[in-house]
Amino acid sequence: MVIKQALYGGKEAWLDVTAKVLTKIQDGKLSLTPSYGWLGDPLPGQAKQLKLTIVTDGREESVVVNDGATFAIAPRATPHAFKLVCAGTHRLEFACAFAAAPMMEEVSNLDVSPGSRPRSRLGGMALQESKPNPDSSVEGRAPSRPLRMLSVSSDVGKVFDESARSWKTFWSTGGAIDLSGSKDPRWRELERRVVLSQYHTAAMSSGSWPPAETALLGIDSWRGQFHMEMVWWHLAHYGLWDRWPLADQALGCYRRFLPVSRQLAAQLSYAGAKWPKSVGPEGRSAPWVGNQVLLWKQPHPLFLAELDYRLHPTRATLDQWAGVVQETAAHMADYPTADPGTGIYSLVPAMPPSEQGITRDTVFDLAYWR
């Protein structure tokens, strides 16, 4: 929840009192009573109102509080952890955690200095390298690119300098394609699209977790949710462009999700590990009729492990993927069901990638199993 703006007054006379309202936030709670005594008096001797513009989960709404009335916001019941702090620091600090064991990370994103309108500080945050992900650092290979953590900086120039260095490194390493020798007049447009795709995937499909189905866009019918079957589509190509570190961190999700995936398979009376579909950082499957019968996500770890081994043919790579590969294969071997009359095994139940109903032996999945 964000208080985007607070105006106090009436008719055509209004004061921007956002900074003053934000100082009332204490321990994630807001309670205030509008009055000219602490907000100022744009209309002496006349009735006034406090107009709040509040954004909650991306939805903007307006609240009007009459002079002398009390308005309060209490923390809502949620499995997540939120914390709002603004006490003598001239910054609004926001922290949240979605894991079972909360990992609180504070980010100062609003400047609420007295007398000034709060403005976004995101543009003024410097990028700071953290320690490499231990899941991705394996003997005999270079560690993955460190996670990027945001830290407050008053110098926006540092952000631009870091961004420029990162993109220079990206474009001067890894694979490239040159179609200028082609006699087809469309080569230039094709090459432009390849380069543009590399930019988009680097900006939206690399990081410590696999991206959502439409990466950072969030304009699809799934409302930007994460889908396990998209891991291959978003990350496998980095191995072919010699940019595996951009994928390596996110692929650690298979090792992190392995215990939960084993539990899911056992719950459904199968062996091995059944990879879920829509999950959060804890790996639990979201409720949807097709989550456990949409099968094409299941074989992907085998392909990704093979790709990694071709790039890093060491014992360390084999050890890193061993548990994931064995449990994936165990489930794939156990999932087909034998017809009692013919003895022929079928993939059943199965939902095709088009998500049109639940059937058996969908062509796409049969090709994967073979």
C-alpha positions in Angstrom: 0.0 0.0 0.0 1.4 3.4 -1.0 0.1 6.9 -0.2 0.7 8.5 -3.5 -0.6 12.0 -2.6 -2.3 13.9 0.1 -4.1 17.3 -0.5 -5.7 19.4 2.2 -8.1 22.3 1.7 -11.3 22.9 -0.3 -12.8 24.6 -3.3 -9.9 25.9 -5.4 -7.4 26.2 -2.5 -5.4 23.0 -1.8 -2.1 22.3 0.0 0.1 19.3 -0.9 0.6 17.8 2.5 1.9 14.4 1.4 5.1 14.7 3.4 3.3 15.6 6.6 0.9 12.7 6.2 3.7 10.2 5.7 5.3 11.2 9.0 2.2 9.7 10.7 3.1 6.2 9.6 4.4 4.3 12.6 5.1 0.5 12.6 3.1 -0.1 9.5 0.0 1.8 10.8 -1.5 5.1 9.9 -3.8 7.1 12.1 -4.5 10.8 11.7 -7.1 13.5 12.3 -7.0 16.3 9.7 -6.8 19.8 11.1 -5.3 23.1 10.0 -3.2 23.0 13.2 -0.7 20.6 11.7 -1.5 20.6 8.0 -1.7 24.4 7.4 -4.7 26.5 6.5 -5.4 27.3 2.8 -9.0 28.4 3.6 -9.1 30.3 6.9 -12.5 30.1 8.6 -13.9 27.5 6.1 -14.5 23.8 6.2 -11.7 21.7 4.8 -11.0 18.1 3.7 -8.1 15.8 3.4 -8.0 14.0 0.0 -5.7 10.9 -0.1 -4.7 9.0 -3.2 -3.8 5.5 -2.2 -2.4 2.7 -4.3 -3.0 -0.9 -3.1 -1.7 -3.8 -5.2 -1.5 -1.6 -8.2 -5.1 -0.2 -7.8 -5.5 3.5 -7.2 -8.3 4.8 -5.1 -9.2 8.2 -3.5 -10.3 8.7 0.1 -11.8 11.9 1.5 -11.5 12.6 5.2 -13.4 15.6 6.7 -11.7 18.0 9.0 -11.8 16.6 12.6 -12.6 13.1 11.5 -10.2 10.2 12.3 -8.8 8.1 9.5 -6.8 5.0 10.2 -5.1 2.2 8.2 -4.2 -1.0 10.1 -2.1 -3.9 8.8 -4.3 -6.3 7.0 -4.2 -10.1 7.7 -1.7 -11.6 5.3 0.7 -14.5 5.2 3.4 -12.1 4.0 5.3 -9.6 6.1 5.2 -5.9 5.5 6.8 -3.0 7.4 6.5 0.7 6.9 8.9 3.0 8.8 9.3 6.8 8.7 10.7 8.2 11.9 13.1 11.1 11.7 15.0 9.7 8.7 13.3 11.8 6.0 12.8 8.5 4.1 10.0 6.0 3.9 11.4 2.5 4.2 9.4 -0.4 2.9 10.3 -4.1 3.6 8.4 -7.2 2.6 9.0 -11.0 2.7 7.1 -13.8 1.0 9.0 -16.8 2.2 8.1 -19.0 5.2 11.2 -17.7 7.0 11.0 -13.9 6.3 14.0 -12.3 4.7 13.4 -8.6 5.4 15.2 -6.2 3.0 14.7 -2.5 3.5 14.5 -0.2 0.5 14.3 3.5 0.9 12.2 4.7 -2.1 10.6 8.0 -1.1 12.2 11.3 -0.1 9.9 12.8 2.4 12.0 15.7 3.5 9.9 18.4 5.3 8.5 20.9 2.9 9.0 18.8 -0.2 6.7 16.6 -2.1 7.8 12.9 -1.9 9.4 11.8 -5.1 10.5 8.4 -6.2 14.1 7.6 -5.2 14.3 4.4 -7.3 16.2 6.3 -10.0 18.8 7.3 -7.4 19.5 3.8 -6.2 23.0 2.4 -6.8 23.5 -1.2 -7.8 25.7 -3.1 -5.4 27.1 -6.6 -5.9 26.3 -9.3 -3.3 28.0 -12.6 -2.7 27.6 -15.2 -5.5 24.7 -17.7 -5.1 26.2 -20.8 -3.4 23.8 -23.0 -5.4 25.4 -21.8 -8.6 29.1 -21.9 -7.7 30.5 -25.3 -8.6 34.1 -26.5 -8.8 35.6 -26.4 -12.3 33.4 -23.6 -13.6 33.1 -19.9 -13.2 30.5 -18.8 -10.6 27.3 -17.2 -11.8 27.0 -13.5 -12.0 26.4 -12.1 -8.5 22.9 -11.1 -7.5 22.3 -7.4 -7.8 21.0 -5.7 -4.7 19.6 -2.2 -4.5 21.2 0.2 -2.0 20.3 3.8 -1.5 22.4 6.4 -3.2 21.9 10.1 -3.7 23.9 10.1 -6.9 21.8 8.9 -9.8 24.9 9.0 -12.0 26.1 5.9 -10.3 23.1 4.0 -11.6 23.7 5.1 -15.1 27.5 4.2 -14.9 26.7 0.8 -13.5 24.1 0.2 -16.2 26.5 1.3 -18.9 29.2 -1.1 -17.7 26.8 -4.0 -17.4 25.5 -3.6 -21.0 29.0 -3.1 -22.4 30.0 -6.3 -20.8 26.9 -8.1 -22.1 27.3 -6.9 -25.7 31.1 -7.6 -25.8 30.8 -11.2 -24.6 28.9 -14.2 -25.6 27.7 -15.1 -29.1 26.7 -12.8 -31.9 25.2 -13.2 -35.4 26.1 -11.5 -38.6 23.7 -12.0 -41.6 25.2 -9.3 -43.8 26.5 -11.9 -46.2 23.0 -13.1 -47.1 21.5 -12.4 -50.5 18.0 -12.3 -49.1 17.0 -8.6 -48.7 15.3 -9.4 -45.4 18.5 -10.2 -43.6 18.8 -6.8 -42.0 15.4 -7.0 -40.4 16.0 -10.5 -39.2 19.3 -9.5 -37.6 17.7 -6.5 -36.0 15.1 -8.7 -34.4 17.7 -11.2 -33.1 19.6 -8.3 -31.4 16.4 -6.9 -30.0 15.4 -10.3 -28.6 18.8 -10.6 -26.9 18.3 -7.3 -25.2 14.8 -8.1 -24.0 15.8 -11.5 -22.6 18.8 -10.0 -20.8 16.6 -7.3 -19.3 13.6 -9.4 -18.4 14.6 -13.1 -18.2 17.9 -13.2 -16.2 18.2 -13.1 -12.5 18.2 -15.2 -9.3 14.7 -16.6 -10.1 13.1 -17.7 -13.4 10.9 -15.0 -14.9 7.1 -15.0 -15.2 5.5 -16.2 -18.4 5.7 -12.7 -20.0 8.8 -11.7 -17.9 8.3 -8.2 -16.5 5.4 -7.2 -18.8 2.5 -8.7 -16.7 0.0 -8.1 -19.5 -1.0 -11.7 -20.2 -4.2 -13.5 -19.2 -2.2 -15.1 -16.3 -1.6 -11.7 -14.8 2.1 -12.1 -14.9 2.3 -15.3 -12.8 5.3 -17.6 -12.9 4.9 -20.9 -14.8 7.4 -23.8 -14.4 7.0 -24.9 -18.0 8.4 -21.5 -19.2 11.8 -22.1 -17.5 13.2 -23.9 -20.6 11.9 -21.2 -23.0 13.3 -18.3 -21.0 16.7 -19.7 -20.0 17.9 -22.6 -22.3 19.0 -20.2 -25.1 21.7 -18.6 -22.8 23.7 -21.8 -23.2 23.7 -21.5 -27.0 24.8 -17.8 -26.8 27.6 -18.6 -24.4 25.9 -16.6 -21.7 25.2 -19.5 -19.3 25.8 -17.4 -16.1 22.7 -15.4 -16.9 20.7 -18.7 -16.6 22.6 -20.5 -13.9 21.3 -18.7 -10.9 17.7 -19.1 -11.9 18.1 -22.8 -12.6 18.8 -23.3 -9.0 15.1 -23.2 -8.5 15.0 -26.9 -9.4 17.2 -27.8 -6.5 15.3 -25.5 -4.2 11.9 -26.9 -5.3 13.0 -30.6 -5.2 11.8 -31.4 -1.7 8.3 -29.9 -2.4 8.2 -31.6 -5.8 8.9 -34.9 -4.1 6.0 -34.3 -1.7 3.7 -33.4 -4.5 4.5 -36.6 -6.4 3.9 -38.7 -3.2 0.7 -36.9 -2.5 -0.6 -38.0 -6.0 0.8 -41.6 -5.4 3.7 -41.2 -7.9 7.4 -41.8 -7.6 10.1 -39.2 -8.0 9.6 -35.5 -8.1 6.6 -33.9 -10.0 7.4 -30.4 -11.0 4.5 -28.0 -10.3 3.2 -25.3 -12.6 2.4 -22.0 -11.0 4.5 -21.6 -7.8 5.9 -19.0 -5.5 9.5 -18.9 -4.1 8.5 -21.7 -1.7 7.7 -24.0 -4.6 4.1 -24.9 -3.6 1.7 -25.4 -6.5 -1.1 -22.9 -6.9 -4.7 -24.2 -7.2 -5.8 -24.7 -10.9 -7.3 -27.7 -12.6 -4.5 -28.1 -15.1 -1.5 -27.7 -12.8 -0.8 -31.5 -12.3 -1.9 -32.7 -15.8 -0.1 -30.2 -17.9 3.0 -32.4 -18.4 5.4 -30.6 -20.7 7.2 -29.0 -17.9 8.3 -32.3 -16.5 11.2 -33.3 -18.9 12.8 -29.8 -19.0 15.4 -30.3 -16.2 16.8 -33.3 -18.2 17.5 -31.1 -21.2 18.9 -28.2 -19.1 21.2 -30.6 -17.2 22.5 -32.0 -20.5 23.1 -28.5 -21.8 24.9 -27.5 -18.7 27.1 -30.6 -18.9 28.0 -30.0 -22.5 29.2 -26.5 -21.4 30.9 -27.8 -18.3 31.7 -31.5 -18.6 32.9 -32.1 -15.1 32.1 -34.3 -12.2 30.9 -31.3 -10.3 28.2 -30.5 -12.9 27.0 -34.1 -12.7 26.8 -33.9 -8.9 25.0 -30.6 -9.0 22.2 -32.0 -11.2 22.2 -35.7 -9.9 19.2 -35.4 -7.6 17.1 -33.3 -9.9 17.8 -35.6 -12.9 17.1 -38.9 -11.0 13.9 -37.7 -9.4 12.6 -36.2 -12.6 13.3 -39.4 -14.5 11.7 -41.5 -11.7 8.5 -39.6 -12.0 8.5 -39.8 -15.8 8.9 -43.6 -15.7 6.1 -44.0 -13.1 3.6 -41.6 -14.7 2.5 -43.7 -17.8 -0.4 -46.0 -17.1 -0.9 -49.5 -18.6 -4.1 -50.4 -20.3 -5.3 -53.6 -18.7 -6.7 -54.9 -22.0 -3.8 -54.2 -24.3 -0.9 -53.7 -22.0 0.0 -50.5 -23.8 1.1 -47.6 -21.7 -0.4 -44.1 -22.1 0.3 -40.7 -20.7 -3.0 -40.2 -18.8 -4.3 -37.9 -17.6 -2.7 -35.2 -19.8 -3.6 -31.7 -20.8 -2.2 -30.5 -24.1 -0.1 -27.3 -24.2 -3.1 -25.6 -25.7 -4.8 -26.2 -22.4 -8.0 -27.4 -24.2 -9.4 -30.1 -21.9 -7.9 -33.2 -20.2 -7.2 -36.2 -22.4 -4.4 -38.8 -22.9 -1.3 -39.2 -25.1 -1.0 -35.6 -26.2 1.4 -35.5 -29.2 3.7 -32.8 -27.7 4.2 -34.7 -24.5 4.7 -38.1 -26.2 7.5 -36.6 -28.2 9.0 -35.3 -24.9 8.8 -38.7 -23.2 10.4 -40.5 -26.1 
